[in-house]
Amino acid sequence: KFCIYILHFDVNGILCSNSCKSILKGPGKSGIIYAKNGPAVCGAAKKERPYKGGNTMAINTDNALRRSVIYEVYVRSHTPEGTFKAIEPDLDRIAALGVDIVWFMPIHPIGELNKKGSLGCPYANRDYRTVNPEYGTLEDFLHLVKEIHKRGMKCIIDVVYNHTSPDSTLVAEHPDYFYYKPDGCRGNKVGDWTDVVDLNYENRALWQYQIDSLCYWAQYVDGFRCDVASTVPVAFWQEAHRAVEQIRPGAIWLGESVHLAHIQAFREMGFYAATDTELFTAFDILYPYDLWPLYEDVTEGRLPLSRWFDAVDYQEVSFESGYNKLRCLENHDTSRAADRFPERKKLLAWTALNYFMKGTILLYAGQEVCEKHTPSLFEKEPVDWNSGEDISGYLAKLAAIKKKLPTDELFRIGADDTQGIVTSSYIGPAARAVGIFPLEGKGGTVALLTDGRFSGSTRGPCIGHVSPEAAAGGPIAAVEEGDRIIIDIPNRTLTLCVPEEEIQRRLERVRHIHKPATPALERYAALVTSADQGAVL
């Protein structure tokens, strides 16, 4: 027994089948791009076109970022040495994963006062304009950036503008830049962040200091990942974006937009917190934390798959069409994907789906070797590069697919909870792509039938060029949701278990749209019989 997904096309290239539900309908032509040992991914050549949305998205956002891969590096844990210099020999391997952008977690000095653990957290920043001596010198870092650029990758750094360490340069030089609690003491608004004190953006002098710092680093790096971006005023980020654009045109802005519960808690206490919609006016890419609790509940079995994927599907029409959500299965603040999905088939299926979804991909160093341990932010815990299976080749293939996806088109996604299967698509006038993902690791329960052209393969039966085609009145055009189909592979037969009279009634309702053929196709049609007659010349 298989869950069968049928893709067929009429003479105008319109996807006719309703067996894949409405998310697969639309114009265009499709084929299959195959990732070894992975789910079926159907795709087509993309046709670039500029974003022509409204004026509420970030300025100069490059839509190609939605086909890019970011690789997150924690300098302290990436190598046993934990230095900038020690990362350089690893750059070729990182580039081979299909990585476009290397993101360094905070590279600045770490505060000593109230530090957590023996080494302190890199997000308790002591000085925005120097580098952590634990990692090396500024010259070491700039040489590393140069080597990244040599390999065709870009480099972004983490900036922590919501707070500093209690012994930071700014505390000493500009105590008026900080938030003071009702008792008159400096403090923070998140109780367990005891190693930091919050900044106060009501002081406009702070804005200029922070923007000057960003412009300084923009001389060397290609953009910024902005920590807890939601609790820093959007107006500041907009002003900073404009200033940096003068130094580094096209700089990349990745914002850590926070969980909805974080926003609600802040607003309940009377503090500022921006939504994703507001932040998209300043940022190119935002975190997926708005839906992260649903992702955790779905992957941990507390909710059906459809709860998360219905919410992801809704985002396509709740944000402007140029939106870009970061797609990740893990990062430095979460459990590892290999720990979340201990079964290999599930891990590979979820990874493939993550790459297929609209939005920039994030890999956290170690994910490519199925590392299950998330390094501590407060201690030195080097990644164990021999901890698990090396899936680097698989990720490189997915990255190559990602770069071909028509991510400017309408994105749809939905889940079949009974089968544990997700179907996803890009549908638009320029191109189409379809993906089918057995997230429960049951790849053999999926069969793909199509009378459209395709290449590659899929996990499970894959039947192509079914004759006669839907456009020629074949029964594939009559298939409806819930129909039973018998696939007899040894005898090479397909049987639609629907009475002949019902098939004919359905076929009478099928509307075929004919359009003029090109001269080449007219000559082909005149010389070659139809596919159901063997396509004989």
Secondary structure in CASP SS format (residue, H / E / C, confidence):
PFRMAT SS
TARGET T0000
AUTHOR 0000-0000-0000
METHOD secondary structure of the structure
MODEL  1
K C 1.00
F C 1.00
C E 1.00
I E 1.00
Y E 1.00
I E 1.00
L E 1.00
H C 1.00
F E 1.00
D C 1.00
V C 1.00
N C 1.00
G C 1.00
I C 1.00
L E 1.00
C C 1.00
S C 1.00
N C 1.00
S C 1.00
C C 1.00
K C 1.00
S H 1.00
I H 1.00
L H 1.00
K C 1.00
G C 1.00
P C 1.00
G C 1.00
K C 1.00
S C 1.00
G E 1.00
I E 1.00
I E 1.00
Y E 1.00
A C 1.00
K C 1.00
N C 1.00
G C 1.00
P C 1.00
A E 1.00
V E 1.00
C E 1.00
G E 1.00
A C 1.00
A C 1.00
K C 1.00
K C 1.00
E C 1.00
R C 1.00
P C 1.00
Y C 1.00
K C 1.00
G C 1.00
G C 1.00
N C 1.00
T C 1.00
M C 1.00
A C 1.00
I C 1.00
N C 1.00
T C 1.00
D C 1.00
N H 1.00
A H 1.00
L H 1.00
R H 1.00
R H 1.00
S C 1.00
V E 1.00
I E 1.00
Y E 1.00
E E 1.00
V E 1.00
Y C 1.00
V H 1.00
R H 1.00
S H 1.00
H H 1.00
T C 1.00
P C 1.00
E C 1.00
G C 1.00
T C 1.00
F H 1.00
K H 1.00
A H 1.00
I H 1.00
E H 1.00
P H 1.00
D H 1.00
L H 1.00
D H 1.00
R H 1.00
I H 1.00
A H 1.00
A H 1.00
L C 1.00
G C 1.00
V C 1.00
D C 1.00
I E 1.00
V E 1.00
W E 1.00
F E 1.00
M C 1.00
P C 1.00
I C 1.00
H C 1.00
P C 1.00
I E 1.00
G C 1.00
E C 1.00
L C 1.00
N C 1.00
K C 1.00
K C 1.00
G C 1.00
S C 1.00
L C 1.00
G C 1.00
C C 1.00
P C 1.00
Y C 1.00
A C 1.00
N E 1.00
R C 1.00
D C 1.00
Y C 1.00
R C 1.00
T C 1.00
V C 1.00
N C 1.00
P C 1.00
E C 1.00
Y C 1.00
G C 1.00
T C 1.00
L H 1.00
E H 1.00
D H 1.00
F H 1.00
L H 1.00
H H 1.00
L H 1.00
V H 1.00
K H 1.00
E H 1.00
I H 1.00
H H 1.00
K H 1.00
R C 1.00
G C 1.00
M C 1.00
K E 1.00
C E 1.00
I E 1.00
I E 1.00
D E 1.00
V E 1.00
V C 1.00
Y C 1.00
N C 1.00
H E 1.00
T E 1.00
S C 1.00
P C 1.00
D C 1.00
S C 1.00
T H 1.00
L H 1.00
V H 1.00
A H 1.00
E H 1.00
H C 1.00
P H 1.00
D H 1.00
Y H 1.00
F E 1.00
Y C 1.00
Y E 1.00
K C 1.00
P C 1.00
D C 1.00
G C 1.00
C C 1.00
R E 1.00
G C 1.00
N C 1.00
K C 1.00
V C 1.00
G C 1.00
D C 1.00
W C 1.00
T C 1.00
D C 1.00
V C 1.00
V E 1.00
D E 1.00
L E 1.00
N C 1.00
Y C 1.00
E C 1.00
N C 1.00
R H 1.00
A H 1.00
L H 1.00
W H 1.00
Q H 1.00
Y H 1.00
Q H 1.00
I H 1.00
D H 1.00
S H 1.00
L H 1.00
C H 1.00
Y H 1.00
W H 1.00
A H 1.00
Q C 1.00
Y C 1.00
V C 1.00
D C 1.00
G E 1.00
F E 1.00
R E 1.00
C E 1.00
D C 1.00
V C 1.00
A H 1.00
S H 1.00
T H 1.00
V C 1.00
P C 1.00
V H 1.00
A H 1.00
F H 1.00
W H 1.00
Q H 1.00
E H 1.00
A H 1.00
H H 1.00
R H 1.00
A H 1.00
V H 1.00
E H 1.00
Q H 1.00
I H 1.00
R C 1.00
P C 1.00
G C 1.00
A C 1.00
I E 1.00
W E 1.00
L E 1.00
G E 1.00
E C 1.00
S C 1.00
V C 1.00
H C 1.00
L H 1.00
A H 1.00
H H 1.00
I H 1.00
Q H 1.00
A H 1.00
F H 1.00
R H 1.00
E H 1.00
M C 1.00
G C 1.00
F C 1.00
Y C 1.00
A C 1.00
A C 1.00
T C 1.00
D H 1.00
T H 1.00
E H 1.00
L H 1.00
F C 1.00
T C 1.00
A C 1.00
F C 1.00
D C 1.00
I E 1.00
L E 1.00
Y C 1.00
P C 1.00
Y C 1.00
D C 1.00
L C 1.00
W H 1.00
P H 1.00
L H 1.00
Y H 1.00
E H 1.00
D H 1.00
V H 1.00
T H 1.00
E C 1.00
G C 1.00
R C 1.00
L C 1.00
P C 1.00
L H 1.00
S H 1.00
R H 1.00
W H 1.00
F H 1.00
D H 1.00
A H 1.00
V H 1.00
D H 1.00
Y H 1.00
Q H 1.00
E H 1.00
V H 1.00
S H 1.00
F C 1.00
E C 1.00
S C 1.00
G C 1.00
Y C 1.00
N C 1.00
K E 1.00
L C 1.00
R E 1.00
C C 1.00
L C 1.00
E C 1.00
N C 1.00
H C 1.00
D C 1.00
T C 1.00
S C 1.00
R C 1.00
A H 1.00
A H 1.00
D H 1.00
R H 1.00
F C 1.00
P C 1.00
E C 1.00
R H 1.00
K H 1.00
K H 1.00
L H 1.00
L H 1.00
A H 1.00
W H 1.00
T H 1.00
A H 1.00
L H 1.00
N H 1.00
Y H 1.00
F H 1.00
M C 1.00
K C 1.00
G C 1.00
T C 1.00
I E 1.00
L E 1.00
L E 1.00
Y E 1.00
A C 1.00
G C 1.00
Q H 1.00
E H 1.00
V H 1.00
C C 1.00
E C 1.00
K C 1.00
H C 1.00
T C 1.00
P C 1.00
S C 1.00
L C 1.00
F C 1.00
E C 1.00
K C 1.00
E C 1.00
P C 1.00
V C 1.00
D C 1.00
W C 1.00
N C 1.00
S C 1.00
G C 1.00
E C 1.00
D C 1.00
I C 1.00
S H 1.00
G H 1.00
Y H 1.00
L H 1.00
A H 1.00
K H 1.00
L H 1.00
A H 1.00
A H 1.00
I H 1.00
K H 1.00
K C 1.00
K C 1.00
L C 1.00
P C 1.00
T C 1.00
D C 1.00
E C 1.00
L E 1.00
F E 1.00
R E 1.00
I E 1.00
G E 1.00
A E 1.00
D E 1.00
D C 1.00
T C 1.00
Q C 1.00
G C 1.00
I E 1.00
V E 1.00
T E 1.00
S E 1.00
S E 1.00
Y E 1.00
I E 1.00
G C 1.00
P C 1.00
A C 1.00
A C 1.00
R E 1.00
A E 1.00
V E 1.00
G E 1.00
I E 1.00
F E 1.00
P E 1.00
L C 1.00
E C 1.00
G C 1.00
K C 1.00
G H 1.00
G H 1.00
T H 1.00
V E 1.00
A E 1.00
L E 1.00
L E 1.00
T E 1.00
D C 1.00
G C 1.00
R C 1.00
F C 1.00
S C 1.00
G C 1.00
S C 1.00
T C 1.00
R C 1.00
G C 1.00
P C 1.00
C E 1.00
I E 1.00
G E 1.00
H C 1.00
V C 1.00
S C 1.00
P C 1.00
E C 1.00
A H 1.00
A H 1.00
A H 1.00
G C 1.00
G C 1.00
P H 1.00
I H 1.00
A H 1.00
A H 1.00
V C 1.00
E C 1.00
E C 1.00
G C 1.00
D C 1.00
R C 1.00
I E 1.00
I E 1.00
I E 1.00
D E 1.00
I C 1.00
P C 1.00
N C 1.00
R C 1.00
T E 1.00
L E 1.00
T E 1.00
L E 1.00
C C 1.00
V C 1.00
P C 1.00
E H 1.00
E H 1.00
E H 1.00
I H 1.00
Q H 1.00
R H 1.00
R H 1.00
L H 1.00
E H 1.00
R H 1.00
V C 1.00
R C 1.00
H C 1.00
I C 1.00
H C 1.00
K C 1.00
P C 1.00
A C 1.00
T C 1.00
P H 1.00
A H 1.00
L H 1.00
E H 1.00
R H 1.00
Y H 1.00
A H 1.00
A H 1.00
L H 1.00
V C 1.00
T C 1.00
S C 1.00
A H 1.00
D H 1.00
Q H 1.00
G C 1.00
A C 1.00
V C 1.00
L C 1.00
END
